[in-house]
Amino acid sequence: MGTPSGPTPDKIMQLGLGFWGSKTLLSAVELGLFSILSGAPTTAEDLRKKLGLHSRSAVDFFDALVALGMLTRKDGLYANTPEADLFLDRKKPSYVGGLLEMANARLYPFWAKLTDGLKTGKPQNEIAGGEDLFAALYAEPARLKQFLSAMTGISMGAGKAAAVAFPWKNYKSFIDVGCAQGGFTAQVALAHPHLTGGGFDLPKVRPIFEEYMKSFRLQDQMTFYPGSFFDDPLPKADVIVMGHILHDWDLAEKRMLIKKAYDALPSGGAYIAYEAIIDDERKQNAFGLLMSLNMLIETQGGFDFTGANCQGWMKEAGFKDTRVVPLVGPDSMVIGIK
Amino acid sequence: MGTPSGPTPDKIMQLGLGFWGSKTLLSAVELGLFSILSGAPTTAEDLRKKLGLHSRSAVDFFDALVALGMLTRKDGLYANTPEADLFLDRKKPSYVGGLLEMANARLYPFWAKLTDGLKTGKPQNEIAGGEDLFAALYAEPARLKQFLSAMTGISMGAGKAAAVAFPWKNYKSFIDVGCAQGGFTAQVALAHPHLTGGGFDLPKVRPIFEEYMKSFRLQDQMTFYPGSFFDDPLPKADVIVMGHILHDWDLAEKRMLIKKAYDALPSGGAYIAYEAIIDDERKQNAFGLLMSLNMLIETQGGFDFTGANCQGWMKEAGFKDTRVVPLVGPDSMVIGIK
């Protein structure tokens, strides 16, 4: 007796059925489970009633979240893990569940058509008919707010990391281009009160950005600059930031955006492009490569890229020095000095 | 400069967007990518053409599979990992991709309604109207074959492990109850040529079981026994096996099935129930707990259970000695000796 030698299909099955755990977390966020549990450990039965769940599978649902590392259970009381409490409680400004709400409502069903996307090269979301994603998202207020809040989910961690990993003390101002709600803007501004500047995005974003800045008492430090990075020049600043912007666009559009950043900077100014930058060998950063498939699902021509790709485009635009700096998880920033 | 201290949302994001990697593997299996690559390392361009993919995202798709550990890439040639080659090449009898084909075609879209399932306690698949899953699956030949092949995907690893982890030399015969294609049956029979017996399942399963046994040259060793475990007694044997059977049914049905196993065994005979048995603390085996949510999606009353639960039911049915033996990955077997 013993364990079998040789390869087993276990790893394949875990990956192939990985959507189970993923969708379980997405449903928990949709139901507001972490907001309910925040600060108040709760029995299974109380939690079930507060969420309006049927008794059949509620405890399996809660215990699955324990086994997935999103909840704890002690003496029959469920509680948030520290990370879930900080990032998945809707009442906290550190909430990043907006991305997961959007993933639950939009991306999960759209990804069901991944095979069609791979065969056609065309997006599989609201713009499958040929529209621009952002025109479609920004046209409807509820969808706009969900999208902007989602962007905070994917940029807050990078913002916290970039606040310490970049020498902000050497600069006086920054503009976060395509700032959305301001998830990155706020983290950098909180850590560096000497910085002025703010966020640049389409005019409809203004009230959502300003509300978010107020939640951190940053409304006097950070200003909203309305505009379109297709139609307008960028506001001038010592540092221009683009987070998860370049990957939305095709190669010609990427080059145009990098050139506009160059034009907005003084000599010695810094351009920071941060995303799930793919490793140059394209063998390690699975999340970055999958994000590129998400750009297939979501955009007409977008794709993610390696640090070497981005440094090459920056050099073409005139940047003197470039480097790649890891942030957190799959994210890195590519820095170009003018 | 440095990395940020304190909690980051990275782990939450990785889990919440885990469906990306999962669906990428499911699409690769759907497209037959691993069957095409088997034995013939291929350039990205050749692979893209063979799969009929658009050029936009094909290389991102292939490199994502490299980063996910399902392919390798060396000198520009893509190849299967040893596990992918053995388990995801449709031409090999060791193929387990049937489960992933079914996950891609059925489970991924059904799980989009997990929240509805949790609120209502009702299945979210073809039987949302109230029918029995197996009646629905078995009514249509193509769906039946996909389902039976899928069951091989989830039982072959356990079969390989159980072939060494149980003292088969002390027994002369076994019946695999609800055998489906015979994924478990075949692994045990191959390792122990002295064993007689075979598989018990609904009559429509016979040709698919017999074809699968022939692929291993087991047709003389393993016999198909047609019947329904609701309407008929089980064939008598020294060992009765049920793999991923008990979890399909509610508690009264589970107890009935355990009693029928008891009745089919001689004194000293062994009953083996193997599944993704949940740890008794219900804190570790995420896959088992998620499988129980899959039973919510798929069945009217099914649920997964702990080793302690199952040993308790076995004791109630009259089994003298019971124990839990880990197999591979999330699977264990619960053994009852009459």
Contacts between the chains, C-beta under 8 A, distances in Angstrom:
chain1	res1	chain2	res2	distance
A	1	B	164	6.1
A	1	B	165	5.5
A	1	B	166	7.5
A	1	B	167	6.7
A	2	B	164	5.6
A	2	B	165	7.1
A	3	B	161	6.5
A	3	B	164	7.0
A	3	B	165	7.1
A	3	B	328	7.2
A	4	B	160	4.5
A	4	B	161	5.0
A	4	B	163	7.2
A	4	B	164	5.5
A	4	B	328	6.8
A	7	B	82	5.4
A	7	B	83	4.6
A	7	B	86	5.5
A	7	B	87	7.4
A	8	B	83	7.5
A	8	B	157	5.0
A	8	B	160	6.9
A	8	B	161	7.7
A	8	B	328	5.2
A	8	B	329	7.1
A	9	B	83	6.8
A	9	B	87	4.4
A	9	B	96	4.6
A	9	B	153	7.2
A	9	B	156	6.5
A	9	B	157	5.0
A	10	B	157	5.9
A	10	B	328	5.6
A	10	B	329	3.6
A	10	B	330	8.0
A	11	B	69	6.9
A	11	B	83	6.3
A	12	B	25	7.4
A	12	B	70	7.3
A	12	B	83	6.1
A	12	B	84	6.9
A	12	B	87	5.7
A	12	B	88	6.7
A	12	B	96	7.0
A	12	B	100	7.6
A	13	B	96	7.4
A	13	B	99	7.0
A	13	B	100	7.9
A	13	B	153	7.2
A	13	B	154	7.0
A	13	B	157	7.4
A	13	B	329	6.9
A	14	B	287	7.0
A	14	B	329	7.0
A	15	B	21	6.2
A	15	B	22	6.1
A	15	B	25	5.2
A	15	B	68	6.3
A	15	B	69	7.8
A	15	B	70	7.3
A	16	B	22	6.2
A	16	B	25	5.0
A	16	B	26	6.0
A	16	B	29	7.3
A	16	B	99	7.3
A	16	B	100	4.3
A	16	B	103	6.0
A	17	B	22	6.9
A	17	B	103	6.1
A	17	B	107	7.9
A	17	B	287	7.5
A	17	B	290	7.6
A	18	B	18	4.7
A	18	B	19	7.0
A	18	B	21	6.1
A	18	B	22	3.6
A	19	B	18	6.9
A	19	B	19	4.1
A	19	B	22	4.2
A	19	B	23	6.4
A	19	B	103	7.8
A	19	B	107	7.9
A	19	B	108	5.8
A	19	B	111	6.2
A	20	B	111	6.7
A	20	B	287	7.9
A	20	B	290	4.1
A	20	B	291	7.8
A	20	B	293	6.8
A	20	B	294	6.5
A	21	B	15	6.2
A	21	B	18	6.1
A	21	B	286	6.2
A	21	B	290	5.8
A	22	B	15	6.1
A	22	B	16	6.2
A	22	B	17	6.9
A	22	B	18	3.6
A	22	B	19	4.2
A	22	B	22	6.8
A	23	B	19	6.4
A	23	B	111	4.9
A	23	B	112	7.4
A	23	B	114	5.4
A	24	B	114	6.9
A	24	B	290	6.3
A	24	B	293	6.5
A	25	B	12	7.4
A	25	B	15	5.2
A	25	B	16	5.0
A	26	B	16	6.0
A	27	B	114	4.8
A	27	B	115	4.6
A	27	B	118	6.5
A	29	B	16	7.3
A	30	B	115	5.6
A	31	B	115	6.6
A	31	B	118	7.7
A	51	B	118	8.0
A	52	B	119	6.1
A	53	B	118	5.0
A	53	B	119	6.0
A	54	B	118	6.7
A	54	B	119	6.1
A	54	B	120	5.7
A	54	B	121	3.3
A	54	B	122	7.9
A	55	B	121	7.0
A	56	B	121	3.6
A	56	B	296	6.5
A	56	B	301	7.9
A	56	B	303	7.6
A	57	B	117	7.0
A	57	B	118	6.0
A	57	B	121	6.7
A	57	B	292	6.9
A	57	B	293	6.0
A	57	B	296	4.4
A	57	B	303	7.2
A	58	B	118	6.8
A	60	B	289	5.5
A	60	B	292	4.3
A	60	B	293	5.7
A	60	B	296	7.5
A	60	B	303	6.7
A	60	B	304	7.4
A	61	B	118	5.8
A	61	B	293	6.4
A	63	B	278	7.9
A	63	B	282	4.5
A	63	B	283	7.1
A	63	B	289	5.2
A	64	B	286	6.1
A	64	B	289	3.9
A	64	B	290	5.4
A	64	B	292	7.8
A	64	B	293	6.3
A	66	B	282	7.4
A	66	B	283	5.4
A	67	B	282	7.6
A	67	B	283	5.9
A	67	B	284	6.0
A	67	B	285	6.4
A	67	B	286	3.6
A	67	B	289	5.4
A	68	B	15	6.3
A	68	B	286	5.2
A	69	B	11	6.9
A	69	B	15	7.8
A	70	B	12	7.3
A	70	B	15	7.3
A	73	B	283	6.8
A	82	B	7	5.4
A	83	B	7	4.6
A	83	B	8	7.5
A	83	B	9	6.8
A	83	B	11	6.4
A	83	B	12	6.1
A	84	B	12	6.9
A	86	B	7	5.4
A	87	B	7	7.4
A	87	B	9	4.4
A	87	B	12	5.7
A	88	B	12	6.7
A	96	B	9	4.6
A	96	B	12	7.0
A	96	B	13	7.4
A	99	B	13	7.0
A	99	B	16	7.2
A	99	B	17	8.0
A	100	B	12	7.6
A	100	B	13	8.0
A	100	B	16	4.3
A	103	B	16	6.0
A	103	B	17	6.1
A	103	B	19	7.7
A	107	B	17	7.9
A	107	B	19	7.9
A	108	B	19	5.8
A	108	B	112	5.9
A	109	B	109	7.7
A	109	B	112	5.4
A	111	B	19	6.2
A	111	B	20	6.7
A	111	B	23	4.9
A	112	B	23	7.4
A	112	B	108	5.9
A	112	B	109	5.4
A	112	B	112	7.4
A	114	B	23	5.3
A	114	B	24	6.9
A	114	B	27	4.8
A	115	B	27	4.6
A	115	B	30	5.7
A	115	B	31	6.6
A	117	B	57	7.0
A	118	B	27	6.5
A	118	B	31	7.7
A	118	B	51	8.0
A	118	B	53	5.0
A	118	B	54	6.7
A	118	B	57	6.0
A	118	B	58	6.8
A	118	B	61	5.8
A	119	B	52	6.1
A	119	B	53	5.9
A	119	B	54	6.1
A	120	B	54	5.6
A	121	B	54	3.3
A	121	B	55	7.0
A	121	B	56	3.6
A	121	B	57	6.7
A	122	B	54	7.9
A	153	B	9	7.2
A	153	B	13	7.2
A	154	B	13	7.0
A	156	B	9	6.5
A	157	B	8	4.9
A	157	B	9	4.9
A	157	B	10	5.8
A	157	B	13	7.4
A	160	B	4	4.5
A	160	B	8	6.9
A	161	B	3	6.4
A	161	B	4	5.0
A	161	B	8	7.7
A	163	B	4	7.2
A	164	B	1	6.1
A	164	B	2	5.6
A	164	B	3	7.0
A	164	B	4	5.5
A	165	B	1	5.5
A	165	B	2	7.1
A	165	B	3	7.1
A	166	B	1	7.5
A	167	B	1	6.8
A	278	B	63	7.9
A	282	B	63	4.4
A	282	B	66	7.3
A	282	B	67	7.6
A	283	B	63	7.2
A	283	B	66	5.4
A	283	B	67	5.9
A	283	B	73	6.8
A	284	B	67	6.0
A	285	B	67	6.4
A	286	B	21	6.2
A	286	B	64	6.1
A	286	B	67	3.6
A	286	B	68	5.2
A	287	B	14	7.0
A	287	B	17	7.5
A	287	B	20	7.9
A	289	B	60	5.5
A	289	B	63	5.2
A	289	B	64	3.8
A	289	B	67	5.4
A	290	B	17	7.6
A	290	B	20	4.1
A	290	B	21	5.8
A	290	B	24	6.4
A	290	B	64	5.4
A	291	B	20	7.9
A	292	B	57	6.9
A	292	B	60	4.3
A	292	B	64	7.7
A	293	B	20	6.8
A	293	B	24	6.5
A	293	B	57	6.0
A	293	B	60	5.8
A	293	B	61	6.4
A	293	B	64	6.3
A	294	B	20	6.5
A	296	B	56	6.5
A	296	B	57	4.4
A	296	B	60	7.5
A	301	B	56	7.8
A	303	B	56	7.6
A	303	B	57	7.2
A	303	B	60	6.7
A	304	B	60	7.4
A	328	B	3	7.1
A	328	B	4	6.8
A	328	B	8	5.2
A	328	B	10	5.6
A	329	B	8	7.1
A	329	B	10	3.6
A	329	B	13	6.9
A	329	B	14	7.0
